[in-house]
Amino acid sequence: QIARIKKSCRRCEKMVQEPAPSRPIPGSMAGPNLLSHILVSKFDDHLPLYRQHEIFARMGADIPESTLVGWCGRAMKTLQPLIERIEAEIMASDLLHADDTPIRVLDRSRRDKGLGKGVKQGRIWAYVRDQRPWAGSAPPGVIYYFAPDWKEDHVLGHLANARGILQADGYKGYAKLYEPQTDGAPRLREAACWAHLRRDFHDFWVSTKSEIAREALDRIGKLYDTERGINGQTADVRHAARQKLSAPKVASFFAWSEQQLLRIPGKSDLAKGFRYGLSRREAFSLFLTDGRVAIDNNPAERALRPIGIGRKNWLFAGADTGAETLARAMTIIETAKINGLDPQAYLADILDRIHDHKINRLDELLPWNWAPMAQAIDSQAA
């Protein structure tokens, strides 16, 4: 409850009253602290809304689950201008990590048509900018997009304006992005993931104890030994170290891989692993010639880990709109976390300020620029 005192002038009897403060959701009783608690509990702590409803009920606050759903969606609508600024910043990077993961989404139309139990498989895509491993100046960030299926059109739309280097797995939908343009150069150069390649050999070694798979793991492990020593160094330092220490090992690995393919069954999983690496030799070697490029795509895989944890709790999204809300919420929460912020404190502050904040100063509320309101007032006064 907000008390606004009315005062009147004794001479002219004119009534005056302080304007009502803006609400994060116009016309709603939900304040910024309550909304931030609900959002972080749902999208960071992975606490489904029906459980939050039960918790609030035990505390004497009967907030219907449908109301909680509405608050989440409308809060994301309030934050949409800020989320769009994060997206614009991250997607403008000339070096991106990308990955995706499945998510179950309720689709009652499928059940009505007799197509299963009314659940479809959508995808959550993550795009990460992280220059910290090579001491870059741009702040880290991650954005998420929901797609109702795994068609390449979604990726091509996400990366329509992207230029530079894309570090990702071997998903076929990326292929058109690597094709030469009219000037002969591709819009994006492919950087492959050594961790993904290593996983193929690791899985085969675990199941068969193959000596060849074990040697492949050892050879790749030596590349990572070098990477541990140069993590956080400048791109030039990383490039020099890789040329001296890693380039000979990579050349040796691929020469050895070609020899092993002549010795093992062509249809085995081990052979598939070797062929995967050899077919993308240029992409696997790009990190040797550019010190900014990581040896693997682990930043994107780490960004998707919260989705995997969340799936075990909320099981599925209630609709496409719910999955889109999830993607927007994860964008702002995970970007806040990767910049070292407490997501609940950050969300509470910007939800309280965003309606009254000048649109031409919106960048002040980005996670890497944000300062709590008290600090912002002090800095302006100074």
C-alpha positions in Angstrom: 0.0 0.0 0.0 1.3 3.5 -0.9 0.2 6.5 1.1 0.1 9.8 -0.9 -0.7 12.8 1.3 -3.1 15.4 -0.1 -2.5 19.0 0.8 -4.6 22.1 0.2 -3.8 25.8 -0.1 -5.6 27.8 2.6 -5.8 30.8 0.3 -7.0 29.3 -3.0 -8.1 25.9 -1.6 -6.3 24.1 -4.5 -5.6 20.5 -3.7 -2.1 19.0 -4.5 -0.9 15.5 -4.2 2.4 13.8 -5.0 2.2 11.7 -8.2 1.8 8.0 -7.8 5.1 6.1 -8.3 5.2 4.0 -11.5 4.8 0.3 -11.2 6.8 -2.3 -13.0 3.5 -3.7 -14.3 1.0 -0.9 -14.8 -2.2 -1.6 -12.8 -0.7 -4.5 -10.9 -0.1 -4.8 -7.2 3.2 -6.5 -7.8 6.2 -4.5 -6.8 9.8 -4.8 -8.1 11.1 -6.8 -5.2 8.3 -9.4 -5.4 8.6 -9.6 -9.2 12.4 -10.1 -9.1 12.0 -12.8 -6.4 9.4 -14.7 -8.6 11.5 -14.3 -11.7 14.8 -15.5 -10.2 13.0 -18.3 -8.3 11.4 -19.5 -11.6 14.2 -19.0 -14.1 17.4 -19.2 -12.0 16.4 -21.5 -9.1 14.1 -23.5 -11.4 11.2 -23.4 -9.0 8.0 -24.0 -10.9 5.2 -21.5 -10.4 2.8 -24.0 -8.9 5.4 -24.6 -6.1 5.8 -20.8 -5.6 2.0 -20.5 -5.3 2.1 -23.2 -2.6 4.9 -21.4 -0.8 3.1 -18.0 -0.9 -0.1 -19.7 0.3 1.7 -21.0 3.4 2.9 -17.5 4.1 -0.7 -16.2 3.9 -0.5 -14.7 0.4 -2.9 -16.5 -1.9 -1.5 -15.6 -5.4 -3.1 -17.8 -8.1 -0.7 -19.6 -10.4 -2.4 -17.9 -13.4 -1.5 -14.5 -11.8 2.1 -15.6 -11.4 2.2 -16.6 -15.0 0.8 -13.3 -16.1 3.3 -11.4 -14.0 6.3 -13.2 -15.5 5.1 -12.5 -19.1 4.3 -8.8 -18.4 7.6 -8.3 -16.5 9.4 -9.5 -19.5 7.4 -7.1 -21.7 8.5 -4.3 -19.4 12.1 -5.4 -19.7 11.9 -6.0 -23.5 13.7 -2.7 -24.5 16.6 -3.6 -22.3 16.7 -7.2 -23.5 16.8 -6.0 -27.1 19.8 -3.8 -26.3 21.6 -6.8 -24.8 20.7 -8.8 -28.0 22.0 -6.0 -30.2 25.3 -5.7 -28.3 26.0 -9.4 -28.2 25.0 -10.2 -31.8 27.2 -7.3 -33.1 30.3 -9.2 -31.9 32.6 -10.6 -34.5 33.2 -13.7 -32.4 30.3 -15.7 -31.1 29.8 -19.1 -29.5 26.5 -20.9 -30.4 24.7 -24.0 -29.2 21.2 -25.3 -28.7 19.3 -27.8 -26.5 15.9 -29.4 -26.8 12.9 -28.3 -24.7 9.5 -29.9 -24.4 6.6 -27.6 -25.2 2.9 -28.4 -24.8 1.0 -28.2 -28.0 -2.6 -29.3 -27.6 -3.3 -29.0 -31.3 -1.0 -32.1 -31.9 -3.2 -34.1 -29.5 -6.3 -32.9 -31.2 -4.9 -34.1 -34.5 -3.9 -37.5 -33.0 -0.2 -36.7 -33.1 1.0 -38.1 -29.8 0.3 -36.7 -26.4 0.2 -33.0 -27.2 3.9 -32.3 -26.6 6.4 -31.1 -29.2 10.1 -30.6 -29.1 11.3 -27.1 -29.5 14.8 -25.7 -29.1 16.5 -23.1 -27.0 19.5 -21.4 -28.8 22.2 -19.7 -26.9 24.7 -17.2 -28.3 27.6 -16.1 -26.1 30.2 -13.3 -26.3 33.0 -13.9 -23.9 36.3 -12.2 -24.4 37.7 -12.8 -21.0 39.9 -15.7 -22.0 41.9 -13.4 -24.3 41.7 -10.2 -22.2 39.3 -8.5 -24.6 37.6 -5.3 -23.7 33.9 -6.1 -24.4 31.9 -7.4 -21.4 30.5 -10.9 -21.5 26.9 -11.7 -22.3 24.6 -14.4 -23.4 21.3 -14.3 -25.3 18.7 -17.1 -25.7 16.1 -17.6 -28.4 13.3 -20.1 -28.5 12.4 -21.9 -31.8 9.5 -24.3 -32.1 11.6 -26.8 -34.1 15.1 -27.5 -35.3 14.9 -26.0 -38.8 17.8 -24.1 -40.1 15.6 -21.1 -40.8 15.8 -20.1 -37.2 19.6 -20.0 -37.1 19.8 -18.1 -40.3 17.4 -15.6 -38.9 19.3 -15.2 -35.6 22.6 -14.7 -37.4 21.3 -12.8 -40.4 23.5 -9.8 -39.7 26.4 -11.6 -38.0 29.9 -11.3 -39.4 33.2 -12.8 -38.2 33.7 -16.2 -36.5 31.1 -18.6 -35.2 32.3 -21.3 -32.8 29.7 -24.1 -32.8 29.2 -27.8 -33.3 28.5 -29.6 -36.6 24.8 -28.7 -36.9 24.0 -28.7 -40.6 21.9 -25.5 -40.3 25.1 -23.5 -40.0 26.4 -24.6 -43.4 24.9 -21.8 -45.4 26.6 -19.3 -43.1 30.0 -20.6 -44.1 29.4 -20.5 -47.8 31.3 -17.9 -49.8 29.4 -14.7 -50.7 29.6 -12.7 -53.9 33.0 -11.3 -52.9 34.3 -14.9 -52.3 34.5 -14.6 -48.5 32.1 -16.3 -46.2 29.9 -14.3 -43.8 31.1 -16.4 -40.9 34.2 -18.5 -40.5 33.7 -21.8 -38.7 35.6 -22.6 -35.5 35.1 -26.2 -34.4 35.0 -27.5 -30.9 37.8 -29.8 -29.7 35.8 -30.7 -26.6 33.1 -32.1 -28.9 35.6 -34.1 -30.8 37.2 -35.3 -27.6 33.8 -36.5 -26.3 33.5 -38.9 -29.3 36.8 -40.6 -28.4 36.0 -40.6 -24.7 32.7 -42.3 -25.1 34.3 -45.0 -27.3 37.1 -45.5 -24.8 34.7 -45.9 -21.9 32.7 -48.6 -23.7 35.6 -50.5 -25.3 38.9 -49.4 -23.6 40.3 -49.0 -27.1 44.1 -48.1 -27.0 43.6 -45.9 -30.2 40.8 -43.9 -28.5 43.0 -43.6 -25.4 45.9 -42.2 -27.5 43.5 -39.7 -29.2 42.5 -38.5 -25.7 46.1 -38.1 -24.7 47.0 -36.2 -27.8 44.0 -33.8 -27.4 44.8 -33.5 -23.7 48.2 -32.0 -24.6 46.5 -29.3 -26.5 44.5 -28.4 -23.4 47.7 -28.4 -21.3 48.9 -25.5 -23.5 45.5 -23.7 -23.2 45.6 -23.8 -19.4 48.8 -21.9 -19.4 47.6 -19.1 -21.7 44.0 -18.6 -20.5 43.5 -14.9 -19.8 46.5 -13.8 -21.8 46.2 -11.4 -24.8 45.4 -12.7 -28.2 48.9 -12.1 -29.4 50.4 -14.1 -26.6 48.0 -16.9 -27.2 48.7 -16.9 -30.9 52.5 -17.1 -30.4 52.2 -19.9 -27.8 49.8 -21.9 -30.0 52.1 -21.6 -33.1 55.0 -22.8 -31.1 53.4 -25.5 -28.9 50.1 -26.5 -30.4 50.4 -26.3 -34.2 52.9 -29.2 -34.5 50.6 -31.3 -32.2 47.5 -30.5 -34.3 49.4 -31.4 -37.6 50.6 -34.6 -36.0 47.1 -35.5 -34.7 45.5 -35.3 -38.1 48.3 -37.2 -39.8 48.0 -39.9 -37.2 44.1 -39.8 -37.6 44.5 -40.6 -41.3 46.7 -43.6 -40.5 44.2 -44.9 -38.0 41.4 -44.9 -40.4 43.2 -47.4 -42.5 43.5 -49.8 -39.5 40.0 -49.7 -38.0 36.5 -50.8 -39.2 35.1 -48.0 -41.3 31.6 -48.2 -39.8 32.7 -48.1 -36.2 32.0 -45.1 -33.9 35.8 -44.6 -33.6 36.1 -44.2 -37.3 33.2 -41.7 -37.3 35.0 -39.6 -34.7 38.2 -39.5 -36.9 36.2 -38.6 -40.0 34.4 -35.9 -38.1 37.7 -34.3 -37.2 39.3 -34.7 -40.6 36.3 -33.4 -42.5 36.5 -30.1 -40.4 40.3 -29.9 -40.3 40.3 -26.2 -41.2 37.7 -25.4 -38.6 39.6 -27.3 -35.9 42.8 -25.4 -36.9 41.4 -21.9 -36.8 42.3 -21.4 -33.1 45.9 -21.8 -34.1 45.8 -18.7 -36.4 43.7 -16.4 -34.3 44.4 -15.9 -30.6 40.9 -14.8 -29.9 39.4 -18.1 -30.9 38.8 -20.6 -28.1 39.9 -24.2 -28.4 36.3 -25.4 -27.7 32.7 -24.2 -27.5 32.4 -24.7 -23.7 31.1 -21.1 -23.1 28.0 -21.9 -25.1 27.6 -25.3 -23.5 27.9 -23.8 -20.0 25.2 -21.2 -21.0 22.8 -24.0 -21.7 23.5 -25.9 -18.5 20.8 -24.0 -16.6 18.2 -25.1 -19.2 19.2 -28.7 -18.6 18.8 -28.3 -14.9 15.5 -26.5 -15.2 14.1 -29.3 -17.5 14.3 -31.7 -14.5 12.1 -29.4 -12.5 9.5 -27.8 -14.8 9.6 -30.7 -17.3 8.1 -28.6 -20.2 6.9 -25.1 -21.2 3.2 -24.6 -21.2 3.1 -23.0 -24.7 5.4 -21.3 -27.2 4.7 -18.0 -25.4 6.0 -19.6 -22.2 9.1 -20.8 -23.9 9.7 -17.3 -25.3 9.3 -15.8 -21.8 11.9 -18.4 -20.6 14.4 -17.3 -23.3 14.0 -13.6 -22.5 14.2 -14.1 -18.8 17.3 -16.3 -19.1 18.9 -13.6 -21.3 18.8 -10.9 -18.7 19.4 -13.2 -15.7 22.4 -15.1 -17.1 23.9 -12.0 -18.5 23.7 -10.4 -15.1 25.3 -13.4 -13.5 28.1 -13.6 -16.1 28.9 -10.0 -15.2 29.2 -10.8 -11.5 25.8 -9.4 -10.4 23.2 -10.7 -8.0 20.3 -11.2 -10.5 17.6 -10.6 -7.9 19.1 -7.3 -6.8 19.7 -6.3 -10.4 16.2 -7.1 -11.5 14.5 -5.4 -8.5 16.4 -2.2 -9.2 15.8 -2.0 -13.0 12.1 -3.0 -12.6 11.8 -0.1 -10.2 13.5 2.4 -12.4 12.9 1.4 -16.0 9.6 3.2 -16.6 11.0 6.5 -15.4 14.4 6.1 -17.0 15.1 8.1 -20.1 15.1 5.9 -23.2 18.3 7.6 -24.6 20.1 6.5 -21.4 18.9 3.0 -21.4 22.4 1.7 -21.8 23.0 2.7 -18.2 20.8 -0.2 -17.1 22.7 -2.8 -19.1 24.3 -5.4 -16.7 27.9 -4.3 -17.5 27.0 -0.6 -16.9 24.5 -0.9 -14.1 25.0 0.7 -10.7 22.3 0.6 -7.9 20.1 3.6 -7.8 21.8 5.1 -4.7 25.2 4.9 -6.4 23.8 6.3 -9.6 22.4 9.3 -7.8 25.7 9.9 -6.0 27.7 9.7 -9.2 25.4 12.2 -10.9 25.7 14.6 -7.9 29.4 14.4 -8.0 
